Amino acid sequence: MPEDHAYFVRRAQEEQRLAAEADTAEAKASHLKLAEEYTARAAEVGERAVGKAEGAALQPDETDPANIDQTRTAGPASIRDRDPRRGWDEVDEQSDESFPASDPPSIP
């Protein structure tokens, strides 16, 4: 059985989706139970990952299991080093669209 946090998170999300689409109350309950089990397993794996990260280059607030396997936010709200009053321009948009490419965006 995989010990990957992301795997269990994906499985929990899939079971939640299946529960929402279930035709019967019994099927819905079964999918919700599986979703709970996968969520609990994801938390266990995440906690172990944090334990293994002891001494790693992490800030104390970065070791919460909820931060493991997070994706980067996108859009104007995700720019932390810019003046929040400044608008989202073409360079920002192209940079956001090219992430995580190693090459900088080409602006026509």
MDAnalysis code that builds the backbone (N, CA, C; Angstrom):
import MDAnalysis as mda
import numpy as np

u = mda.Universe.empty(324, n_residues=108, atom_resindex=np.repeat(np.arange(108), 3), trajectory=True)
u.add_TopologyAttr("name", ["N", "CA", "C"] * 108)
u.add_TopologyAttr("resid", np.arange(1, 109))
u.add_TopologyAttr("resname", ["MET", "PRO", "GLU", "ASP", "HIS", "ALA", "TYR", "PHE", "VAL", "ARG", "ARG", "ALA", "GLN", "GLU", "GLU", "GLN", "ARG", "LEU", "ALA", "ALA", "GLU", "ALA", "ASP", "THR", "ALA", "GLU", "ALA", "LYS", "ALA", "SER", "HIS", "LEU", "LYS", "LEU", "ALA", "GLU", "GLU", "TYR", "THR", "ALA", "ARG", "ALA", "ALA", "GLU", "VAL", "GLY", "GLU", "ARG", "ALA", "VAL", "GLY", "LYS", "ALA", "GLU", "GLY", "ALA", "ALA", "LEU", "GLN", "PRO", "ASP", "GLU", "THR", "ASP", "PRO", "ALA", "ASN", "ILE", "ASP", "GLN", "THR", "ARG", "THR", "ALA", "GLY", "PRO", "ALA", "SER", "ILE", "ARG", "ASP", "ARG", "ASP", "PRO", "ARG", "ARG", "GLY", "TRP", "ASP", "GLU", "VAL", "ASP", "GLU", "GLN", "SER", "ASP", "GLU", "SER", "PHE", "PRO", "ALA", "SER", "ASP", "PRO", "PRO", "SER", "ILE", "PRO"])
u.atoms.positions = np.array([
    [0.846, -1.183, 0.000],
    [0.000, 0.000, 0.000],
    [0.889, 1.244, 0.000],
    [0.587, 2.202, -0.840],
    [1.424, 3.411, -0.910],
    [1.424, 4.173, 0.411],
    [2.532, 4.790, 0.721],
    [2.656, 5.613, 1.924],
    [2.806, 7.078, 1.524],
    [2.115, 7.479, 0.489],
    [2.215, 8.824, -0.048],
    [1.009, 9.648, 0.410],
    [1.284, 10.763, 1.070],
    [0.223, 11.633, 1.574],
    [-0.729, 12.042, 0.450],
    [-0.181, 12.439, -0.682],
    [-1.012, 12.911, -1.798],
    [-1.949, 11.812, -2.296],
    [-1.483, 10.573, -2.292],
    [-2.313, 9.446, -2.730],
    [-3.573, 9.364, -1.871],
    [-3.400, 9.399, -0.555],
    [-4.548, 9.273, 0.341],
    [-5.471, 10.481, 0.248],
    [-4.913, 11.653, 0.038],
    [-5.741, 12.849, -0.142],
    [-6.578, 12.707, -1.410],
    [-5.947, 12.263, -2.501],
    [-6.686, 12.078, -3.767],
    [-7.784, 11.032, -3.615],
    [-7.473, 9.932, -2.931],
    [-8.477, 8.881, -2.732],
    [-9.649, 9.404, -1.902],
    [-9.371, 10.176, -0.863],
    [-10.441, 10.748, -0.038],
    [-11.318, 11.673, -0.878],
    [-10.691, 12.492, -1.713],
    [-11.453, 13.400, -2.576],
    [-12.307, 12.620, -3.572],
    [-11.755, 11.547, -4.117],
    [-12.504, 10.719, -5.069],
    [-13.708, 10.073, -4.382],
    [-13.520, 9.564, -3.175],
    [-14.638, 8.952, -2.444],
    [-15.704, 9.992, -2.111],
    [-15.297, 11.216, -1.802],
    [-16.273, 12.279, -1.541],
    [-17.061, 12.598, -2.807],
    [-16.364, 12.606, -3.942],
    [-17.052, 12.847, -5.220],
    [-18.050, 11.730, -5.501],
    [-17.618, 10.477, -5.290],
    [-18.505, 9.338, -5.524],
    [-19.705, 9.368, -4.579],
    [-19.492, 9.804, -3.349],
    [-20.603, 9.904, -2.395],
    [-21.633, 10.917, -2.882],
    [-21.158, 12.021, -3.430],
    [-22.070, 13.054, -3.929],
    [-22.884, 12.553, -5.117],
    [-22.310, 11.616, -5.881],
    [-22.987, 11.087, -7.063],
    [-23.741, 9.786, -6.788],
    [-23.677, 9.270, -5.566],
    [-24.280, 7.973, -5.234],
    [-25.794, 8.006, -5.412],
    [-26.332, 6.857, -5.877],
    [-27.768, 6.741, -6.119],
    [-28.555, 6.373, -4.866],
    [-27.895, 5.694, -3.928],
    [-28.600, 5.243, -2.728],
    [-27.915, 5.787, -1.480],
    [-28.682, 5.822, -0.403],
    [-28.122, 6.274, 0.876],
    [-27.028, 5.324, 1.344],
    [-27.211, 4.032, 1.070],
    [-26.208, 3.038, 1.475],
    [-24.886, 3.264, 0.739],
    [-24.955, 3.506, -0.556],
    [-23.740, 3.758, -1.339],
    [-23.075, 5.053, -0.883],
    [-23.885, 6.074, -0.628],
    [-23.333, 7.346, -0.169],
    [-22.606, 7.165, 1.159],
    [-23.237, 6.446, 2.101],
    [-22.623, 6.210, 3.409],
    [-21.320, 5.430, 3.268],
    [-21.308, 4.458, 2.370],
    [-20.104, 3.650, 2.152],
    [-18.953, 4.513, 1.631],
    [-19.242, 5.370, 0.664],
    [-18.202, 6.247, 0.109],
    [-17.724, 7.267, 1.144],
    [-18.635, 7.797, 1.944],
    [-18.237, 8.755, 2.974],
    [-17.365, 8.095, 4.039],
    [-17.670, 6.832, 4.372],
    [-16.851, 6.102, 5.347],
    [-15.441, 5.905, 4.795],
    [-15.351, 5.517, 3.522],
    [-14.033, 5.356, 2.899],
    [-13.286, 6.686, 2.848],
    [-14.001, 7.764, 2.555],
    [-13.362, 9.084, 2.513],
    [-12.786, 9.439, 3.879],
    [-13.519, 9.139, 4.942],
    [-13.018, 9.403, 6.296],
    [-11.769, 8.580, 6.590],
    [-11.782, 7.307, 6.167],
    [-10.623, 6.439, 6.402],
    [-9.398, 6.947, 5.641],
    [-9.592, 7.348, 4.385],
    [-8.470, 7.877, 3.602],
    [-7.960, 9.194, 4.190],
    [-8.872, 10.026, 4.674],
    [-8.461, 11.289, 5.291],
    [-7.629, 11.032, 6.543],
    [-8.063, 10.073, 7.354],
    [-7.306, 9.729, 8.563],
    [-5.930, 9.176, 8.198],
    [-5.887, 8.350, 7.166],
    [-4.602, 7.772, 6.737],
    [-3.678, 8.870, 6.215],
    [-4.234, 9.827, 5.473],
    [-3.427, 10.945, 4.967],
    [-2.836, 11.732, 6.124],
    [-3.622, 11.924, 7.175],
    [-3.123, 12.656, 8.343],
    [-1.982, 11.895, 9.013],
    [-2.122, 10.568, 9.129],
    [-1.058, 9.751, 9.734],
    [0.231, 9.854, 8.926],
    [0.107, 9.713, 7.607],
    [1.286, 9.778, 6.743],
    [1.897, 11.172, 6.801],
    [1.065, 12.202, 6.819],
    [1.563, 13.567, 6.914],
    [2.311, 13.814, 8.207],
    [1.796, 13.278, 9.307],
    [2.473, 13.435, 10.597],
    [3.826, 12.741, 10.591],
    [3.901, 11.557, 9.974],
    [5.191, 10.859, 9.878],
    [6.160, 11.654, 9.023],
    [5.645, 12.257, 7.940],
    [6.515, 13.055, 7.068],
    [7.080, 14.245, 7.833],
    [6.262, 14.848, 8.668],
    [6.731, 15.968, 9.476],
    [7.784, 15.485, 10.455],
    [7.563, 14.320, 11.049],
    [8.543, 13.756, 11.974],
    [9.876, 13.502, 11.303],
    [9.847, 13.038, 10.064],
    [11.079, 12.795, 9.311],
    [11.764, 14.101, 8.943],
    [10.992, 15.170, 8.908],
    [11.546, 16.464, 8.508],
    [12.224, 17.187, 9.662],
    [12.238, 16.586, 10.850],
    [12.897, 17.229, 11.985],
    [14.325, 17.582, 11.599],
    [14.720, 18.786, 11.859],
    [16.063, 19.227, 11.521],
    [16.195, 19.724, 10.094],
    [15.133, 19.601, 9.310],
    [15.180, 20.089, 7.936],
    [15.035, 21.612, 7.950],
    [15.258, 22.206, 6.811],
    [15.200, 23.668, 6.703],
    [13.749, 24.134, 6.601],
    [13.005, 23.947, 7.674],
    [11.611, 24.369, 7.719],
    [11.398, 25.313, 8.887],
    [10.530, 26.258, 8.681],
    [10.117, 27.137, 9.765],
    [9.106, 26.373, 10.619],
    [8.992, 26.693, 11.901],
    [8.044, 25.971, 12.758],
    [6.619, 25.946, 12.206],
    [6.166, 27.041, 11.594],
    [4.802, 27.061, 11.074],
    [4.644, 26.293, 9.761],
    [5.729, 25.776, 9.207],
    [5.665, 25.000, 7.969],
    [5.580, 23.501, 8.222],
    [5.620, 23.066, 9.469],
    [5.631, 21.641, 9.761],
    [4.248, 21.078, 10.051],
    [3.214, 21.877, 9.920],
    [1.856, 21.384, 10.098],
    [1.552, 20.384, 8.982],
    [0.970, 19.208, 9.292],
    [0.676, 18.224, 8.252],
    [-0.187, 18.784, 7.124],
    [-1.000, 19.789, 7.413],
    [-1.830, 20.379, 6.366],
    [-0.984, 21.070, 5.297],
    [0.265, 21.411, 5.625],
    [1.138, 22.070, 4.660],
    [1.871, 21.089, 3.758],
    [1.823, 19.820, 4.081],
    [2.506, 18.824, 3.264],
    [1.710, 18.651, 1.978],
    [2.396, 18.604, 0.865],
    [1.780, 18.381, -0.440],
    [0.793, 19.482, -0.817],
    [1.104, 20.707, -0.509],
    [0.257, 21.817, -0.898],
    [0.703, 22.329, -2.262],
    [-0.227, 22.849, -3.008],
    [0.106, 23.429, -4.299],
    [0.248, 24.936, -4.167],
    [0.948, 25.508, -5.112],
    [1.171, 26.949, -5.124],
    [-0.124, 27.653, -5.487],
    [-0.425, 28.731, -4.782],
    [-1.582, 29.528, -5.143],
    [-1.230, 30.358, -6.371],
    [-2.235, 30.780, -7.085],
    [-1.999, 31.542, -8.303],
    [-2.861, 32.794, -8.302],
    [-2.519, 33.701, -9.162],
    [-3.305, 34.910, -9.312],
    [-2.754, 36.074, -8.520],
    [-3.399, 37.220, -8.643],
    [-2.911, 38.440, -8.009],
    [-2.752, 38.331, -6.495],
    [-3.609, 37.583, -5.833],
    [-3.541, 37.480, -4.373],
    [-2.301, 36.738, -3.899],
    [-1.668, 35.963, -4.791],
    [-0.516, 35.164, -4.366],
    [0.802, 35.930, -4.418],
    [0.800, 37.140, -4.910],
    [2.032, 37.921, -4.981],
    [2.251, 38.590, -3.633],
    [3.299, 38.150, -2.916],
    [3.547, 38.688, -1.581],
    [4.555, 39.825, -1.587],
    [5.400, 39.887, -2.602],
    [6.468, 40.885, -2.585],
    [6.105, 42.150, -3.352],
    [4.862, 42.292, -3.699],
    [4.428, 43.459, -4.457],
    [3.511, 44.326, -3.614],
    [3.424, 45.566, -4.004],
    [2.501, 46.496, -3.367],
    [1.078, 46.023, -3.685],
    [0.257, 45.717, -2.683],
    [-1.082, 45.197, -2.950],
    [-1.980, 46.174, -3.701],
    [-1.596, 47.443, -3.693],
    [-2.400, 48.435, -4.415],
    [-2.103, 48.419, -5.909],
    [-0.952, 47.819, -6.279],
    [-0.573, 47.776, -7.686],
    [-1.406, 46.719, -8.412],
    [-1.807, 47.003, -9.620],
    [-2.628, 46.072, -10.390],
    [-1.845, 44.884, -10.936],
    [-2.551, 43.912, -11.405],
    [-2.016, 42.702, -12.020],
    [-1.753, 43.047, -13.479],
    [-0.469, 43.035, -13.896],
    [-0.160, 43.449, -15.260],
    [0.198, 42.248, -16.136],
    [0.543, 42.526, -17.385],
    [0.837, 41.468, -18.351],
    [2.025, 40.616, -17.915],
    [3.043, 41.217, -17.345],
    [4.209, 40.459, -16.878],
    [3.801, 39.515, -15.749],
    [2.995, 40.003, -14.819],
    [2.509, 39.146, -13.737],
    [1.720, 37.965, -14.299],
    [0.841, 38.250, -15.240],
    [0.010, 37.206, -15.839],
    [0.868, 36.166, -16.551],
    [1.824, 36.615, -17.366],
    [2.698, 35.687, -18.085],
    [3.559, 34.875, -17.117],
    [4.047, 35.501, -16.071],
    [4.848, 34.787, -15.071],
    [4.019, 33.717, -14.386],
    [2.794, 34.067, -14.046],
    [1.920, 33.112, -13.382],
    [1.597, 31.942, -14.307],
    [1.340, 32.215, -15.569],
    [1.020, 31.166, -16.528],
    [2.210, 30.259, -16.806],
    [3.433, 30.768, -16.717],
    [4.612, 29.961, -17.040],
    [5.099, 29.139, -15.858],
    [4.611, 29.420, -14.647],
    [5.070, 28.699, -13.457],
    [4.681, 27.241, -13.568],
    [5.499, 26.271, -13.277],
    [6.824, 26.310, -12.694],
    [7.931, 26.133, -13.724],
    [7.726, 26.565, -14.934],
    [8.757, 26.429, -15.960],
    [10.054, 27.095, -15.525],
    [11.164, 26.552, -16.004],
    [12.455, 27.093, -15.591],
    [12.827, 28.349, -16.368],
    [12.240, 28.530, -17.526],
    [12.556, 29.704, -18.333],
    [11.599, 30.841, -17.990],
    [12.099, 32.063, -17.989],
    [11.203, 33.190, -17.732],
    [10.227, 33.353, -18.898],
    [9.090, 33.964, -18.658],
    [8.117, 34.140, -19.736],
    [8.633, 35.109, -20.789],
    [8.187, 34.881, -22.013],
    [8.548, 35.834, -23.068],
    [7.364, 36.769, -23.252],
    [7.632, 38.026, -23.156],
    [6.593, 39.036, -23.313],
    [6.741, 39.615, -24.713],
    [5.669, 39.526, -25.512],
    [5.766, 40.046, -26.896],
    [5.943, 41.544, -26.929],
])
